[in-house]
Each structure stands twice: as structure tokens, then as C-alpha cells.
Amino acid sequence: MPKIIKDIEEKILISAMEAFGEYGYAKSDMKKIAAGAGIAVGTLYNYFPNKKELFKKVFSKSWEMTFEKLDEICRGSGSSIEKIERFITAVYDDVTSRKGLGKELIRADVLPMDFRKDIRSAIFSRLDSLFEGYLKESGIDIETSKRWRLSDSLISTLMCMHRAYPGERDDNIEFVFEMVKRYLG
């Protein structure tokens, strides 16, 4: 009778996220990931046929969790500007917690371009709905293409701030939030 391991896929994903974050995609191997999850390599291959598929799942799962948080913020109470601040904080914290998975995504060129575009579009559409709410509350009109550029700038700046000033979370978030508030007027 095979040994049943509780929450095995969750353990695999946690181990894989840690390995990809610490060693990068190229230097992570299925043996390290299996050891981190406390399972045999053969068991790991029963769940994921190769490292690429495992990486896709880790990345996809991490963004699913982020989108759940962002949707909760968008549906939650408070003014649009308060939601924008919570949104910025959530994205910053989630990107930081991924420990370099995003850089690995680009460097390793593992995920198809459509997948990356879908994630980007999902973030931007959620953020744009908050911008629209704020602009309606303020009686200001900014065209959609400029709001999407603002979203792109915001996400890029968050990532740059994290890399340039890694120990300054609150200052980084405040800087990006102030930048957005000044643009929105």
C-alpha cells in the first residue's frame, strides 16, 4: 500500500517556490524540490512531469492568490484612494514574497508570452477599476490609455523600488502611492 502524504501538492509548491526563489530556475532541480517537500523524486514526478510544468504551476498559483487579495480589496469598503493604497501594498508585499520568481520568469523564458500578458492585463484591469472610481469621485477625466500607462508605471516602479531599496518597504510603498496621487490630481 503506498504511503499517503497529506497536502502533498501544497508541500511541493512551497518547496518549489523556495527553491526557485533561492537558487533560480536554472539551478533548481527536482531532487532539491522533492527533498524540501519531504518526498521521493519519483513521487514528485507523479505530480509534475518536469521542472517547467512545476514552475508554471508555482507561478500561476502565486498569482491566483494575489488576484484573490486584489479582488477582495476592490470589493471592500473604503474610498477608492484608500483601496488604491491597499492595492499597492498588496502587490508590493506579494512581489516581495515571491523572492525573485518574477525575475526568474523573465530570465528563464519558461512561460509563454500570452501567459505573461494575461497576468499583466489582469493586474491592470483591477487597478484601472480603482482609478476609475477615484476619478469619478474627484470629477476628473483621464483617458484609458493614460490610466493603463499609469498602471504599468506603478507596477514597474514597485519592482524597481523593491530591488533598489530592499529594506525600506514602507518608504517604497509611500513613494509609489504619492506618485499615483500626484498623477491623479
C-alpha positions in Angstrom: 0.0 0.0 0.0 1.5 3.4 -1.0 2.2 5.9 1.7 -0.3 8.8 1.7 1.1 12.2 2.4 -1.3 14.8 3.5 -1.3 18.1 1.4 1.5 16.8 -0.8 0.9 19.2 -3.7 0.9 22.1 -1.3 4.2 20.9 0.2 5.7 20.5 -3.3 4.6 24.0 -4.4 6.0 25.6 -1.2 9.3 23.8 -1.7 9.4 24.7 -5.3 8.7 28.4 -4.6 11.6 28.4 -2.1 14.0 26.6 -4.4 13.2 28.8 -7.4 13.5 32.0 -5.3 16.7 30.9 -3.7 18.6 29.2 -6.5 16.8 30.5 -9.6 15.2 28.4 -12.2 18.3 27.1 -13.8 20.0 25.9 -10.6 16.9 24.4 -9.0 16.4 20.7 -9.7 13.6 18.3 -9.0 15.8 16.5 -6.4 16.2 19.6 -4.3 12.5 20.4 -4.6 11.5 16.8 -3.6 13.8 16.9 -0.6 12.4 20.2 0.5 8.9 18.7 0.3 10.0 15.6 2.2 9.1 13.2 -0.6 10.9 11.0 -3.1 11.8 12.4 -6.5 9.7 9.7 -8.2 6.7 10.9 -6.2 7.3 14.5 -7.4 7.3 13.3 -11.0 3.9 11.7 -10.3 2.6 15.2 -9.8 4.7 17.2 -12.2 6.3 15.7 -15.4 9.1 18.2 -15.4 10.6 21.4 -13.8 9.0 23.7 -16.4 5.5 22.5 -15.6 6.2 22.8 -11.9 7.5 26.3 -12.4 4.3 27.2 -14.3 2.1 25.9 -11.6 4.1 27.7 -8.8 3.9 31.0 -10.7 0.3 30.6 -11.6 -0.7 29.6 -8.1 1.1 32.6 -6.6 -0.8 35.0 -8.9 -4.1 33.3 -8.2 -3.6 34.1 -4.5 -2.6 37.7 -5.3 -5.7 38.2 -7.5 -7.9 36.9 -4.7 -6.4 39.6 -2.4 -6.7 42.3 -5.0 -10.4 41.3 -5.8 -11.1 41.5 -2.0 -9.6 45.0 -1.9 -11.6 46.1 -5.0 -14.9 44.8 -3.4 -14.1 46.0 0.1 -15.1 49.1 1.9 -13.4 52.5 1.9 -12.8 55.2 -0.6 -11.1 54.5 -4.0 -7.9 56.2 -2.9 -7.7 54.0 0.3 -8.3 50.9 -1.9 -5.5 52.1 -4.3 -3.1 52.3 -1.3 -4.1 48.8 -0.1 -3.7 47.6 -3.7 -0.2 49.0 -4.0 0.7 47.5 -0.6 -0.7 44.0 -1.5 1.1 43.9 -4.9 4.4 45.1 -3.3 4.2 42.5 -0.5 3.3 39.7 -2.9 6.0 40.5 -5.3 8.5 40.7 -2.4 7.3 37.3 -1.0 7.9 35.6 -4.4 11.7 36.1 -3.7 12.7 36.8 -7.3 10.3 34.4 -9.1 9.3 37.3 -11.5 12.9 37.8 -12.5 13.3 34.1 -13.0 10.3 34.1 -15.2 11.8 36.6 -17.5 15.3 35.2 -17.3 14.4 31.6 -17.9 11.8 32.4 -20.5 9.7 29.5 -19.2 6.2 30.8 -19.5 4.6 31.7 -22.9 4.2 35.4 -23.7 0.4 35.1 -23.7 0.5 33.9 -20.1 2.6 36.9 -19.0 0.3 39.3 -20.9 -2.7 37.8 -19.2 -1.2 38.4 -15.8 -0.3 41.9 -16.6 -3.7 42.6 -18.1 -5.4 41.1 -15.0 -3.5 43.4 -12.7 -4.1 46.5 -14.9 -7.8 45.9 -15.3 -8.2 45.6 -11.5 -6.1 48.7 -10.8 -7.9 50.6 -13.6 -11.3 50.0 -12.0 -9.9 51.6 -8.8 -8.6 54.6 -10.8 -11.9 55.0 -12.5 -13.7 55.0 -9.1 -11.3 57.7 -7.8 -11.6 59.8 -10.9 -15.4 59.7 -10.7 -15.3 60.6 -7.0 -13.0 63.5 -7.9 -14.8 64.6 -11.1 -11.6 64.2 -13.1 -11.3 62.5 -16.6 -8.2 60.7 -17.7 -8.4 58.6 -20.8 -8.0 54.8 -20.5 -4.6 54.6 -22.3 -3.1 57.0 -19.8 -4.5 55.1 -16.9 -3.0 51.9 -18.2 0.3 53.6 -18.6 0.0 54.7 -15.0 -0.7 51.1 -14.0 2.3 50.0 -15.9 4.5 52.7 -14.3 3.2 51.8 -10.9 4.0 48.1 -11.2 7.4 48.8 -12.7 8.2 51.3 -10.0 7.2 49.0 -7.3 9.6 46.3 -8.6 12.4 48.9 -9.0 11.9 50.2 -5.5 12.0 46.7 -4.1 15.3 46.0 -5.8 16.9 49.4 -5.2 15.8 49.8 -1.6 15.0 46.2 -0.3 14.8 47.0 3.4 12.6 50.1 3.0 9.1 48.6 2.5 7.1 51.4 4.0 9.1 54.2 2.3 8.8 52.4 -1.1 5.1 51.9 -0.8 4.6 55.5 0.3 6.7 56.8 -2.6 4.7 54.9 -5.2 1.4 55.9 -3.6 2.4 59.5 -3.5 3.4 59.3 -7.2 0.0 57.9 -8.1 -1.9 60.5 -6.0 0.0 63.3 -7.7 -0.7 62.0 -11.2 -4.4 61.5 -10.4 -4.6 65.0 -9.0 
